[in-house]
């Protein structure tokens, strides 16, 4: 399999090469090991292939082949309609993974990215635009790009959690705090989806965004614009290392239970207890991240 192929196409290629029958199980970790990438891009590719009907996701079990791959990988991918957006997402995760592995320099040119990942001009603009909008790289004055130093060490993610540990419990104690019933219902449904199997099969994007939406929603209930602006900024800059930490999803089931407990307390307006629970929740997450520093360190 050629390195410039999107992960989705590489997975299709593997299915074809090994003549996997319909019903075959495709474990994410096995694919990550075979294709020599992290689980984040693998989970996104599996999710995409499920959307296209090639795979079927079974709660608490993972992904299974739903249809035969009856043509060469690239031809099969074209029939599926894997478009520019899919390629951009795939390359985005490859760049993130390569940067965290220390395979990309702190400063880089558009030519380097275009040639290394075999991108068209439109794909290059799409990938760099997404990276810039999420704050982990920016264009230098004049020529070239530079990655943010805040996003490439385990300590930077741990520091972001220490900031959140100070901020989020305090937000729940603001005068006139109110979390609307429809927000509680939406957050509760998202957590139950994860407990029903989404932890194992949702993409890294979906997992990260679910956590961001949950915590930002709770902070937004404070009505304090300073709290709200700060938490949004923190969440933007921690995205890259959050993806790397998702290689270990074993802690997510406990996270979901803690989130549901927080919602129950806030629904009953027991904000003092909710603030204590939030402090304990973020504290445990911080301790868990300290245990997986080897994953976060290039």
C-alpha positions in Angstrom: 0.0 0.0 0.0 1.5 3.3 -1.0 1.9 5.9 1.7 0.1 8.7 -0.2 -3.1 6.7 -0.2 -5.8 7.9 2.2 -6.3 5.6 5.2 -9.8 4.7 3.9 -8.3 3.5 0.6 -5.5 1.6 2.5 -8.2 -0.2 4.5 -10.1 -1.1 1.4 -6.8 -2.3 -0.2 -6.2 -4.5 2.8 -9.7 -6.0 2.7 -9.2 -6.7 -1.0 -5.7 -8.1 -0.6 -6.7 -10.5 2.1 -10.0 -11.4 0.4 -11.9 -10.8 3.6 -15.4 -12.3 3.5 -18.5 -10.3 4.4 -18.9 -10.4 8.2 -15.2 -10.1 8.9 -14.3 -8.1 12.0 -12.0 -5.1 11.6 -10.4 -4.2 15.0 -9.1 -0.7 15.0 -5.9 -1.5 16.9 -5.1 -4.3 14.5 -5.5 -2.0 11.5 -3.5 0.7 13.3 -0.6 -1.8 13.8 -0.8 -3.0 10.2 -0.9 0.5 8.6 1.6 1.9 11.1 -0.6 4.8 12.2 -2.4 5.8 15.4 -5.9 4.7 16.2 -7.3 8.3 15.6 -7.1 8.2 11.8 -8.2 4.5 11.8 -11.4 5.2 13.7 -12.2 8.1 11.5 -11.7 6.0 8.4 -13.8 3.2 9.8 -16.6 5.6 10.7 -16.5 7.0 7.1 -16.6 3.5 5.6 -19.6 2.7 7.8 -21.3 5.8 6.5 -20.7 4.6 2.9 -22.2 1.2 3.7 -18.9 -0.8 3.4 -18.8 -1.6 7.1 -21.5 -2.1 9.7 -21.0 -0.8 13.3 -22.3 -3.1 16.0 -22.6 -1.6 19.5 -19.9 -2.7 21.9 -18.3 -4.9 19.2 -16.9 -2.6 16.6 -16.9 -2.7 12.8 -17.7 -5.6 10.5 -17.4 -5.9 6.7 -20.9 -5.4 5.2 -20.2 -5.8 1.5 -17.6 -7.4 -0.7 -14.8 -5.3 -2.1 -15.1 -6.4 -5.7 -12.7 -4.0 -7.5 -9.3 -2.4 -7.0 -9.1 -0.1 -3.9 -8.8 3.2 -5.8 -11.6 2.3 -8.2 -13.8 1.0 -5.3 -13.1 4.3 -3.3 -14.1 6.4 -6.3 -17.4 4.5 -6.6 -18.0 5.2 -2.9 -17.6 9.0 -3.6 -14.7 9.5 -1.3 -14.3 13.2 -2.1 -12.0 16.1 -1.3 -13.4 16.5 2.2 -12.5 12.9 3.0 -9.0 13.3 1.7 -8.5 16.5 3.7 -9.7 14.8 6.9 -7.4 11.9 6.4 -4.3 14.0 5.7 -5.2 16.3 8.6 -4.8 13.3 11.0 -1.6 12.1 9.3 0.0 15.5 9.7 -1.1 15.7 13.3 0.3 12.2 14.0 3.5 12.9 12.1 4.0 16.2 14.1 3.5 14.5 17.4 5.9 11.7 16.4 8.6 14.4 15.6 8.6 13.6 11.9 7.7 17.2 10.9 9.9 20.2 11.7 8.5 23.1 13.8 8.7 25.3 10.7 7.5 24.1 7.3 6.6 25.2 3.8 3.5 24.5 1.8 5.7 22.7 -0.8 6.8 20.2 1.9 3.3 19.4 2.9 2.0 19.2 -0.7 4.8 16.8 -1.7 4.9 14.7 1.4 1.2 14.0 1.4 0.7 14.1 -2.4 -2.0 16.9 -2.3 -3.6 19.0 -5.0 -3.6 22.8 -4.4 -7.2 22.7 -3.3 -6.5 19.8 -0.9 -3.5 21.7 0.5 -5.5 24.8 1.1 -8.2 22.8 2.8 -5.8 21.0 5.1 -3.8 24.0 6.1 -7.0 26.1 6.5 -8.4 23.5 9.0 -5.1 23.4 10.9 -4.9 27.2 11.1 -8.5 27.5 12.2 -7.9 25.1 15.1 -4.9 27.0 16.2 -2.1 24.5 16.0 -0.2 26.1 13.2 -0.1 29.6 11.7 1.4 31.3 8.6 4.6 33.2 9.2 4.9 36.8 8.0 6.2 36.6 4.5 6.9 32.9 3.8 6.3 29.5 5.4 4.3 28.1 8.4 5.1 27.3 12.0 3.5 24.8 14.4 2.4 26.1 17.8 4.8 25.0 20.6 1.9 24.7 23.0 0.5 21.7 21.2 3.4 19.2 21.0 4.3 18.2 24.6 2.5 16.2 27.2 3.0 19.1 29.7 0.9 21.4 27.5 -2.1 19.2 27.7 -1.7 18.7 31.5 -1.4 22.5 31.9 -4.6 23.0 30.0 -6.4 20.6 32.5 -5.0 22.5 35.4 -6.4 25.7 34.1 -9.8 24.0 33.5 -9.6 22.6 37.1 -9.5 26.1 38.4 -12.1 27.5 35.9 -14.9 25.0 35.4 -16.0 24.3 39.0 -16.0 28.1 39.6 -18.3 28.6 36.6 -20.9 26.3 38.1 -21.1 28.5 41.2 -21.8 31.7 39.4 -24.9 33.7 40.6 -27.9 33.0 38.4 -26.4 29.8 36.9 -28.9 28.1 34.7 -28.7 25.0 32.4 -31.7 24.8 30.2 -33.6 21.5 30.2 -33.1 21.0 26.4 -29.3 21.4 26.9 -29.4 18.8 29.7 -31.4 16.4 27.5 -29.0 16.8 24.6 -25.9 16.3 26.7 -27.5 13.2 28.4 -28.3 11.7 25.0 -24.7 12.1 23.8 -23.3 10.3 26.9 -25.8 7.4 26.6 -24.8 7.0 22.9 -21.2 6.6 24.0 -22.1 4.0 26.6 -24.1 2.1 24.0 -21.0 1.5 21.9 -19.9 4.9 20.6 -16.7 4.8 22.8 -15.3 2.1 20.7 -16.5 3.1 17.3 -16.9 6.9 17.1 -14.2 8.9 15.3 -11.6 10.9 17.1 -13.4 14.1 15.8 -16.7 12.9 17.3 -15.2 11.9 20.6 -13.3 15.2 21.0 -16.3 17.3 19.9 -18.6 15.5 22.3 -16.4 16.3 25.3 -16.0 19.9 24.1 -19.7 20.4 23.7 -20.4 18.9 27.1 -18.0 21.1 29.1 -18.6 24.3 27.1 -22.4 23.8 27.6 -21.9 23.6 31.3 -19.7 26.6 31.4 -22.1 28.6 29.2 -24.8 28.0 31.9 -22.8 30.5 34.0 -23.7 33.4 31.7 -20.2 34.7 32.5 -18.6 35.8 29.2 -15.1 35.6 30.6 -15.5 32.0 31.6 -17.1 31.1 28.3 -14.4 32.8 26.2 -11.6 31.2 28.2 -12.9 27.7 28.0 -13.5 28.0 24.2 -9.9 29.2 23.7 -8.5 26.3 25.8 -10.5 23.8 23.9 -9.3 25.1 20.5 -5.6 24.7 21.4 -5.8 21.3 23.2 -7.5 19.5 20.2 -4.3 18.1 18.8 -3.0 16.4 21.9 -6.5 15.3 22.8 -6.5 13.2 19.6 -3.3 11.5 20.6 -4.7 10.7 24.1 -7.7 9.0 22.5 -5.5 6.0 21.6 -6.4 4.8 25.1 -10.2 4.9 25.4 -10.5 2.6 28.4 -11.3 5.6 30.7 -14.2 6.9 28.7 -16.9 4.7 30.2 -16.1 6.2 33.6 -16.0 9.7 32.1 -19.5 9.2 30.7 -20.9 8.1 34.1 -19.3 11.2 35.8 -20.8 13.4 33.1 -24.3 12.0 33.7 -23.8 12.5 37.5 -22.9 16.1 36.9 -26.1 16.6 34.8 -28.2 15.0 37.5 -26.8 17.4 40.1 -27.3 20.5 37.9 -30.8 19.4 37.0 -31.6 19.4 40.7 -29.8 22.7 41.2 -27.3 21.2 43.6 -24.5 23.4 42.2 -22.2 23.2 45.2 -22.1 19.4 44.9 -21.8 19.7 41.1 -18.7 22.0 41.5 -17.1 19.4 43.8 -18.0 16.6 41.3 -16.5 18.7 38.4 -13.3 19.2 40.4 -13.1 15.4 41.1 -13.9 14.6 37.4 -11.2 16.9 36.0 -8.7 15.9 38.7 -9.1 12.2 37.8 -8.7 13.0 34.1 -5.5 14.9 34.8 -4.2 11.9 36.8 -5.1 9.6 33.9 -3.3 11.7 31.4 -0.2 11.7 33.6 -0.3 7.9 33.4 -0.2 7.9 29.6 2.5 10.4 29.0 4.3 7.9 26.8 1.4 8.2 24.3 1.5 12.0 24.4 5.2 12.3 24.1 6.7 12.1 20.6 
